[in-house]
């Protein structure tokens, strides 16, 4: 955390390249006055160590069984029958909103999309015509795109045949606008 109470966390391409396309949720949680994350998975704790099914639960550490002292399970985060996506994010923030919990949070979402380039229709052109190829993409600004234009009659030929064709290649950068 910075001296002005701001912070940042960068989700790198190394992380997003392994994510499936879809909607993702981020919950930034702060433990507040008691300096304990009251809603937690207790990673490596005794409760989850005994689990043989690789199930992962989210617990409310402020609500404990009066006999065993074991924190209350809120929802299953990993394993069979676990909550996914928006259901898991909503269960997490509901847990943090519990009156016994002093933690605070901010929830946001983002999308991971497959790269797409959509080229606008060009129509028929005549030899010597000048025209512009336009397209839309969800690639990042300044990503490099290779545009190649070939004659529609371009095809493999025998060595003895003429294989003449015309075309053009150009490296472009994506930009907004």
Secondary structure, DSSP 8 states (H G I E B T S, - for coil): --TTS-------HHHHTTS-SEEEEEEEEE-GGGTS-SEE--TT-HHHHT-SS--EEEEEEEEE-TTT--EEEEEEEESTT---HHHHHHHHHHHHTSTT---EEEEEEEEE----EEE-------TT------EEE-S-TT-EEEEEEE-TT-----TTS-----EEEEEEE----
